[in-house]
Structures are given as structure tokens and as C-alpha cells.
């Protein structure tokens, strides 16, 4: 199992800063990793932090990308409000026939990730998204 050194990024919890972090994500990913699931899940998770954990954009989000030959892990940390019931929301998708504007985020995150772990430790949210490496 080959392991690469983790790479750290951070941004303020605002839409513009999150967009910039997502643009820099490619630099933090190991060479040869190009998987749209990663960007989609991460965009949803980061925007959830900004909108729900902080609600006012006045906080920071730290991100650490670690990789081994089997998987890529992206850990997000913030000091915003905890997730409801201190747990990852269910992977339910809204009814597409109802054309809902919201409610898709956690369903998309679950669909994109191979593993999701959430912990609240010492006033900090820690969300880890795991993606198995795709065969080339």
C-alpha cells in the first residue's frame, strides 16, 4: 500500500472562497486522479458547512487530502454548529417529479462516496469522505 503525504487546504466559509478551494483541489489530488464524484461530493459538503454549520460565512474550513493505493480520503474540519443529532443525514433523495430546489445534497454525497464518517470532537466537526480508487 503506497501512501502519499497528506495535503492541506483551507478557506473561509463563503461561496467565493469555496469556489476557489475547489479550483485548487486538482493541485492537492494525487497525479492521475480525475473523478467528478470527488468534486461534486466535496462541493456539496463544503456548501453545507457554509450554509448550515456557520450560517453567516464567518468561519474557516480546513481540508486534508490523503491518499493510498486503494483510496482517497478528504477530511473536512470546521468549528460551526454540529450536524443534527450528531450524525450524517440519511442518503434520501427528494422526489424528482416534485422538482424540489433543495434537499439533494446529502443524497448526492452518499451516492458519490464509498465511505462517510462524521465526528464532533472538542467543538469541531470532522467529516471524512472516502473514495475508492477507480481502475484506469
N, C-alpha and C positions, 0 to 999 in steps of 0.2 A: 504494500500500500504506500504509494508516493504521496507525501503531504507537502503542500506549499505553505509558505509563511502567510499568516493572515494579513489582510489589507484593511485599513481603517479609513472610513469616510465619515463626515458629519455635515449636518446642515441645520439651519433654522427651520422650524415647523411652519413654513409658509409655502403656498403653491409655487411661487417663483423659485425659491431655494430647492424645493423638492424636484422640480423640473431640471435644475442644474445638476443635482446629485445623480439623477437618472442618466443624464448625458455623460457624467463622469464614470458611471458604473462600468462601462466597457473596459476602461483602463484598469479597474480593480479585478475584473474576471480573469481567470487563467486563460492562457492562449488557447485558441480553438473553441472556446465556449461561445456559442451563439444560439441561444434558446429563447424564443419570445415568451415562454412561460415565466421565465425569471423576471423580466421587466414588467410584465403585467401584474404578477403577484406582488412584486415589490412596490409598484406604483399604488396599488390598492392599499397595501399595508401602511405605507408612508402617509398617504392621504387620510387614512383612518386615524393615524396618530395626530395629525394636524387638526382634523375636524372634531374628533371625539375625545382624545386624551388631553389635548391642550385647549381646543376650542377658541383660543384667541391668538394663536400663532406666536405666542411668547414663550418659546421653549426650544430646546435643541433635540435633535435626533442623532444618535450615534449608530453607525452601521459597521459591522465587521464581516468581511468575506473570507471564508476559509474553505479549503478545497483538499480533497484527496482523490485518489484514482477512481473511487466509487461514487462520490457525491460532492455536491457544492452546498455549503451552509452559509446562510446570510442571517446574522443576528442583529436585531434592532433593539436599541435601548432608549428609553425616554423616561422623564420624571413627571409625566402627566397623570391624569386620573386613571385608575385601573380599569380593566375590562369588566363589564357587568358579571357579577358572580365569580370574579377572578378566574374566568375560563374563556377559552377560544369559542366564539359564537359558532353555532351549527352551520353546516355546509348547505343549507337550504337555498334554492334559487327561487326568485319570485316567478309568478305565472307570466310567461312572456305575452300571452294573449291580452293581459291587462295593461300592457305597455307601461310598466312602472318606471319612473325616473330613477329611483334609488333602490337599494336593497340587494344589489348584485355582488357587492364587494367580497364578503366572506365566502359566498358560493364560488366565486372565481378564484379566490386564493386557495381554497381547498382543492379545486379542480386542477390547479397548476402545480401544486406542491406534492411531494411524496411524503412529507412529514411536517408537522407544525407543533411547536412546543411553546407554551406561554407560562411565565412565572412572574410573580410580583415579589421582589426581594428588596427590603430596606427602602421602600418608597420608589422603587424603579421598576418599570415594565421591561420585561425581557422576552422578546418574541423571536423564535428561531425558525426559519423556513429552510427546509431541506429539499434538494432537487437531486435525484439520481442522475448520474451522467448518462447521456444518450449515446448509443452506439453510432459511430460515424460510418 
